[in-house]
Amino acid sequence: MKRKILVAGSSGLIGSHIASHLDHVGYDILKTSNTTKSNSTAIQGDMSDPSTLDMTINEIDTIMHFAGDANVKKFIDDHSVFSRNISITKNLLEFARK
């Protein structure tokens, strides 16, 4: 049985490479992204919005979290970026708990 891995932030630099590698070695990958960069993204939307992950997804074995904004200049100029990144992590943790 193939392990199913949720890769949050699969359109970013690290997430896209991780998802590609995991797919290549045979894992079943469920990608999430807030952009339209990848047409193979299964869940698309704002990960800081709890309703983005409200759908029922069964049998996810692992969650890999690469979602969020890592732009340091944005953190300095707009402190809400930090809050948004915290919300993304909180939503993924709540999703994992369920």
BELWO-V480967 format. One record per residue. SS is DSSP state (@ for helix, = for strand, . for the rest). NEAR is the number of other C-alpha atoms within 8 Angstrom. Layout:
ss: <SS,SS>
near: <NEAR,NEAR>
//
This chain:
ss: <.,.,.,=,=,=,=,=,.,.,.,.,@,@,@,@,@,@,@,@,@,@,@,@,.,.,.,=,=,=,=,=,=,.,.,.,.,.,.,.,.,.,=,=,.,.,.,.,.,@,@,@,@,.,.,.,.,.,.,.,.,=,=,=,=,.,.,.,.,.,.,@,@,@,@,@,@,.,.,@,@,@,@,@,@,@,@,@,@,@,@,@,@,@,@,@,@,.>
near: <2,6,9,12,13,12,15,13,15,17,11,9,7,8,14,11,8,9,12,8,8,11,10,7,6,7,11,10,11,11,14,15,16,9,8,7,5,7,5,5,11,7,10,11,9,8,13,9,9,8,6,11,10,7,6,5,5,4,5,10,7,8,10,8,9,11,13,8,6,4,6,6,6,9,11,7,6,7,9,7,10,8,8,10,12,8,11,13,9,8,13,9,8,8,9,7,5,4>
//
